[in-house]
Amino acid sequence: MADGRGTVRTAPKPDDAPGPASEMVARSEETLRRWVPPLLAFLTLVAGAADIASVVRPELASRFHDVTQVFSGTVVHTASALAVALGIVLVLTAQGLRRRKRRAWRLAVALLFVTAVLDVVKALDIAASAIALAVLALLVAFRREFAAAGDPRTRWRALGAFLLLSVTSVVLGELVVLTRMRHVVTSHDLGAQLSEVFHGFVGVAGPLRYDTDRTADLVARVLFGLGLLTVVVTVYLVLRPAEPQARLAPADEERMRELLTRYGERDSLGYFALRRDKSVIWSPTGKACVAYRVVSGVMLASGDPLGDPEAWPGAIDAFLAEAARHAWTPAVMGCSEQAG
């Protein structure tokens, strides 16, 4: 603007207004934060896979004598069984970390600490223990990046977890038996090996006989640990409280019908928002809402928001905020140009 002398003056820049340098730093930090959850999820997966592989590595048996100088054989075998079980859980937890879930972060931190101890007990594996502690330290350092709330859940997930863990346990159990074949003194065809695995899952001695008690004890404890893990995780998922996918309350439905009565002529498909498999989120004024479903981590809006178009931005902001809170990917299907 011009003063009385005709000099043109520019408005002073607020002290807190970001300059080019600060904007560049902010963008760099945002890019870094975007890569932190996938990177730490991958490192957690690697740590879990290393714990699983450590029990089927041949050098584990060669270290047995050294370890038993510090710990008893029972402790070593129990630690090996726990390492396999917790390694599987770490691998499964990596998916939740990639989606920035807070519960997955808590579980991963606890498991990494325990596995770091088990790595030392089962085979004096200082390198593997150090890796677990390093990943743990990174998770703690970047803990603010894992703040997403949990997803709606049903007990159907228990069936999927049971099938996945069952297949994984059978495969790992067979690998454990195969790596100890040189110690078997009885018939060990495929049928006998699988029988040994399934017997071991329930803590019963199978048809195979080993040349040393320590080998038999290790195989038995690892197999029983795999079976116990499958049962415990499945029972937990069955018994935990369910949160149904759709939460369209009668009061919400009544309010939505009022909006459709007033603004329904704008969208002939608006009444599909009343389906029972939908959820709804409202604008701050309550004059508009967005109906949606959550499908495989995607928060899918059903067409245009319902209600007064002037209130649509508020409903859309609430929709995006809810997606961010759960780390869902926001999406919309079949919206108009104005809503888009």
C-alpha positions as MATLAB code, in Angstrom:
seq = 'MADGRGTVRTAPKPDDAPGPASEMVARSEETLRRWVPPLLAFLTLVAGAADIASVVRPELASRFHDVTQVFSGTVVHTASALAVALGIVLVLTAQGLRRRKRRAWRLAVALLFVTAVLDVVKALDIAASAIALAVLALLVAFRREFAAAGDPRTRWRALGAFLLLSVTSVVLGELVVLTRMRHVVTSHDLGAQLSEVFHGFVGVAGPLRYDTDRTADLVARVLFGLGLLTVVVTVYLVLRPAEPQARLAPADEERMRELLTRYGERDSLGYFALRRDKSVIWSPTGKACVAYRVVSGVMLASGDPLGDPEAWPGAIDAFLAEAARHAWTPAVMGCSEQAG';
ca = [
       0.000    0.000    0.000;
       1.095    3.671   -0.444;
       1.792    6.120    2.364;
       1.250    9.882    2.196;
       4.511   10.420    0.298;
       3.558    7.936   -2.411;
       5.988    5.297   -1.228;
       4.749    1.757   -1.778;
       4.992   -0.408    1.308;
       4.495   -4.145    1.532;
       2.676   -5.697    4.463;
       5.123   -6.967    7.081;
       5.633  -10.718    7.080;
       4.435  -12.400   10.285;
       7.176  -13.813   12.428;
       5.712  -17.294   12.277;
       5.213  -17.355    8.508;
       7.338  -20.119    6.959;
      10.037  -19.000    4.585;
      11.480  -21.009    1.670;
      14.138  -22.651    3.842;
      11.710  -23.670    6.587;
       9.232  -24.956    4.004;
      11.989  -27.100    2.469;
      12.907  -28.485    5.882;
       9.258  -29.214    6.637;
       8.846  -31.087    3.344;
      12.020  -33.080    4.027;
      10.784  -34.039    7.477;
       7.401  -35.039    6.068;
       9.089  -37.246    3.452;
      11.224  -38.847    6.160;
       8.189  -39.514    8.355;
       6.375  -41.084    5.431;
       9.151  -43.646    5.044;
       9.682  -44.377    8.736;
       6.751  -46.805    9.305;
       7.439  -48.970    6.195;
      11.162  -49.064    6.971;
      10.707  -50.053   10.614;
       8.046  -52.568    9.597;
      10.567  -54.183    7.248;
      13.279  -54.245    9.931;
      10.841  -55.814   12.389;
       9.935  -58.451    9.819;
      13.630  -59.203    9.289;
      14.192  -59.499   13.057;
      11.268  -61.902   13.352;
      12.427  -63.989   10.394;
      15.920  -64.157   11.903;
      14.486  -65.543   15.144;
      12.587  -68.186   13.189;
      15.618  -69.115   11.086;
      17.906  -69.303   14.104;
      16.264  -72.506   15.340;
      16.617  -74.333   12.022;
      20.231  -73.255   11.464;
      22.690  -76.142   11.860;
      25.120  -74.047   13.893;
      22.585  -73.855   16.720;
      23.343  -77.431   17.660;
      27.079  -76.758   17.615;
      26.607  -73.957   20.126;
      24.556  -76.086   22.507;
      27.548  -77.179   24.568;
      28.759  -73.587   24.985;
      25.348  -72.309   26.014;
      24.778  -75.083   28.561;
      27.871  -73.921   30.380;
      25.782  -70.893   31.391;
      22.167  -72.081   31.212;
      20.573  -75.498   31.693;
      19.461  -77.512   28.669;
      15.801  -77.081   29.642;
      16.166  -73.300   29.675;
      17.946  -73.295   26.305;
      15.306  -75.461   24.632;
      12.459  -73.414   26.086;
      14.132  -70.227   24.870;
      14.452  -71.726   21.386;
      10.770  -72.640   21.306;
       9.746  -69.170   22.472;
      12.050  -67.540   19.914;
      10.286  -69.314   17.059;
       6.817  -68.449   18.380;
       7.639  -64.802   19.019;
       9.414  -64.547   15.671;
       6.184  -65.533   13.928;
       4.256  -62.897   15.879;
       6.860  -60.257   14.968;
       6.480  -61.092   11.280;
       2.706  -60.724   11.576;
       3.090  -57.472   13.529;
       5.058  -55.869   10.696;
       1.861  -55.285    8.705;
       0.378  -53.250   11.544;
       3.561  -51.207   11.867;
       3.483  -50.395    8.160;
       0.003  -48.935    8.723;
       1.238  -46.944   11.753;
      -0.949  -48.803   14.250;
      -0.285  -47.966   17.910;
      -1.180  -51.447   19.140;
       1.280  -53.012   16.712;
       3.991  -50.640   17.976;
       3.390  -51.631   21.591;
       3.468  -55.324   20.742;
       6.618  -55.001   18.625;
       8.478  -53.116   21.371;
       7.648  -55.784   23.954;
       8.488  -58.687   21.636;
      11.797  -57.232   20.483;
      12.956  -56.812   24.075;
      12.029  -60.410   24.923;
      13.616  -61.839   21.764;
      16.821  -59.902   22.450;
      17.083  -61.797   25.740;
      16.114  -65.121   24.150;
      18.777  -64.746   21.443;
      21.438  -64.749   24.152;
      19.905  -67.589   26.150;
      19.265  -69.980   23.263;
      22.589  -69.685   21.420;
      24.690  -66.827   22.804;
      23.728  -65.015   19.599;
      24.975  -61.540   20.514;
      24.657  -60.240   16.938;
      20.963  -61.180   16.669;
      20.311  -59.704   20.110;
      22.008  -56.455   19.110;
      19.890  -56.250   15.934;
      16.690  -56.706   17.938;
      17.749  -53.992   20.393;
      18.666  -51.648   17.530;
      15.227  -52.046   15.929;
      13.681  -51.567   19.378;
      15.619  -48.317   19.836;
      14.427  -47.038   16.445;
      10.817  -47.844   17.293;
      11.112  -45.937   20.554;
      12.836  -42.995   18.845;
      10.090  -42.709   16.202;
       7.198  -43.648   18.477;
       5.210  -40.550   17.453;
       4.849  -41.988   13.941;
       2.746  -44.878   15.262;
      -0.406  -43.213   16.545;
      -3.122  -44.745   14.353;
      -6.109  -46.268   16.135;
      -7.156  -49.861   15.564;
      -9.492  -51.006   12.809;
     -13.058  -52.215   13.368;
     -12.873  -55.950   13.883;
     -15.033  -59.060   13.955;
     -14.390  -62.599   15.129;
     -14.045  -63.782   11.531;
     -10.433  -62.680   11.763;
      -9.814  -65.532   14.196;
     -10.518  -68.073   11.439;
      -8.045  -66.420    9.084;
      -5.394  -66.255   11.801;
      -5.936  -69.925   12.664;
      -5.495  -71.033    9.043;
      -2.418  -68.845    8.534;
      -0.740  -69.940   11.776;
      -1.589  -73.588   11.148;
       0.075  -73.607    7.744;
       3.062  -71.647    9.056;
       3.477  -73.955   12.046;
       3.357  -77.094    9.895;
       5.976  -75.713    7.495;
       8.303  -74.581   10.284;
       7.754  -77.787   12.224;
       8.737  -79.828    9.188;
      11.867  -77.699    8.756;
      12.834  -78.255   12.391;
      12.434  -82.018   11.975;
      14.337  -82.062    8.671;
      17.314  -80.204   10.136;
      17.586  -82.927   12.823;
      17.276  -85.903   10.447;
      20.877  -86.950   11.025;
      19.990  -87.619   14.661;
      16.972  -89.828   13.836;
      17.517  -93.572   14.372;
      14.078  -94.791   13.183;
      12.154  -94.699    9.898;
      11.739  -91.113    8.793;
       9.676  -90.973    5.611;
       7.409  -87.976    4.966;
       4.460  -89.564    6.732;
       6.525  -90.175    9.858;
       7.877  -86.620    9.768;
       4.407  -85.066    9.539;
       3.177  -87.362   12.277;
       6.056  -86.179   14.453;
       5.069  -82.574   13.762;
       1.384  -82.994   14.607;
       2.147  -85.052   17.716;
       4.588  -82.378   18.833;
       1.959  -79.649   18.476;
      -0.051  -81.214   21.310;
       2.969  -82.174   23.424;
       2.944  -85.900   22.653;
       5.972  -87.913   21.534;
       5.825  -88.806   17.848;
       7.090  -91.895   15.960;
      10.643  -90.589   15.446;
      13.414  -91.526   17.847;
      16.607  -89.510   18.194;
      20.120  -90.542   19.139;
      20.352  -87.983   21.970;
      17.856  -86.779   24.551;
      18.822  -83.148   23.995;
      17.808  -83.322   20.317;
      14.508  -84.974   21.190;
      13.873  -82.366   23.876;
      14.630  -79.453   21.536;
      12.351  -80.756   18.768;
       9.555  -81.472   21.244;
       9.686  -78.024   22.814;
       9.825  -76.151   19.505;
       6.897  -78.108   18.068;
       4.860  -77.673   21.229;
       5.616  -73.937   21.182;
       4.292  -73.675   17.625;
       1.132  -75.537   18.532;
       0.623  -73.449   21.656;
       1.090  -70.213   19.694;
      -1.574  -71.232   17.175;
      -4.074  -72.056   19.910;
      -3.394  -69.010   22.100;
      -3.606  -66.452   19.269;
      -6.784  -68.040   17.873;
      -8.484  -68.167   21.283;
      -7.520  -64.550   21.962;
      -9.016  -63.378   18.676;
     -12.205  -65.350   19.317;
     -12.709  -64.069   22.864;
     -11.766  -60.402   22.461;
     -14.664  -57.947   22.111;
     -15.828  -57.502   18.540;
     -16.294  -54.110   16.922;
     -18.670  -54.560   13.972;
     -17.766  -52.993   10.666;
     -21.016  -51.054   10.279;
     -22.273  -48.699   13.001;
     -25.302  -46.919   11.505;
     -27.293  -46.081   14.653;
     -31.074  -45.520   14.470;
     -30.579  -41.849   15.387;
     -28.108  -41.432   12.503;
     -30.513  -43.104   10.103;
     -33.320  -40.774   11.150;
     -31.146  -37.687   10.635;
     -29.985  -38.985    7.251;
     -33.588  -39.514    6.131;
     -34.356  -35.907    7.057;
     -31.448  -34.738    4.872;
     -32.622  -36.931    2.012;
     -36.112  -35.484    2.292;
     -34.712  -31.942    1.943;
     -31.837  -32.523   -0.484;
     -32.479  -35.958   -1.980;
     -33.452  -34.619   -5.389;
     -29.803  -33.692   -5.976;
     -28.700  -37.345   -6.050;
     -30.992  -40.212   -6.996;
     -28.523  -42.695   -5.474;
     -28.435  -40.968   -2.089;
     -30.731  -43.508   -0.465;
     -28.058  -46.200   -0.830;
     -26.278  -44.431    2.041;
     -28.900  -45.966    4.344;
     -27.624  -49.500    3.813;
     -26.974  -51.388    7.051;
     -23.354  -52.112    6.112;
     -22.499  -48.386    6.149;
     -21.089  -46.093    8.790;
     -21.597  -42.329    8.816;
     -19.610  -39.293    9.875;
     -21.115  -35.814   10.309;
     -20.030  -32.246    9.675;
     -19.605  -30.049   12.796;
     -22.931  -28.320   12.062;
     -24.785  -31.589   11.487;
     -26.085  -30.279    8.147;
     -24.164  -32.823    6.034;
     -22.669  -36.284    6.425;
     -20.575  -38.832    4.576;
     -21.562  -42.499    4.472;
     -18.671  -44.953    4.132;
     -17.353  -48.459    4.568;
     -13.878  -49.668    5.545;
     -12.565  -52.287    3.108;
      -9.028  -53.661    3.557;
      -7.711  -50.461    5.097;
      -9.517  -48.174    2.628;
     -12.151  -45.757    3.969;
     -14.519  -45.777    0.988;
     -17.104  -42.987    0.792;
     -20.366  -43.725   -0.996;
     -20.870  -40.953   -3.538;
     -21.615  -37.351   -2.610;
     -22.083  -36.226    0.988;
     -25.721  -35.988    2.057;
     -27.194  -32.636    3.029;
     -26.556  -28.959    2.380;
     -23.706  -28.497   -0.166;
     -22.446  -25.545    1.856;
     -21.772  -27.956    4.727;
     -20.046  -30.558    2.545;
     -16.509  -29.260    3.255;
     -17.031  -29.765    6.983;
     -18.228  -33.338    6.459;
     -15.345  -34.072    4.105;
     -12.828  -32.649    6.597;
     -14.271  -34.874    9.319;
     -14.096  -37.848    6.941;
     -10.409  -37.178    6.171;
      -9.601  -36.634    9.856;
     -11.126  -40.007   10.747;
      -9.144  -41.671    7.956;
      -5.939  -40.110    9.271;
      -6.713  -41.202   12.850;
      -6.924  -44.848   11.784;
      -4.266  -44.614    9.020;
      -6.891  -45.612    6.465;
      -6.607  -44.606    2.810;
      -9.480  -42.217    2.012;
     -11.344  -42.864   -1.228;
     -14.679  -42.046   -2.845;
     -16.722  -43.944   -5.408;
     -19.243  -42.379   -7.751;
     -19.164  -38.757   -6.609;
     -20.192  -35.745   -8.671;
     -17.828  -33.105  -10.005;
     -18.834  -30.684   -7.261;
     -18.156  -33.223   -4.493;
     -14.880  -34.211   -6.122;
];
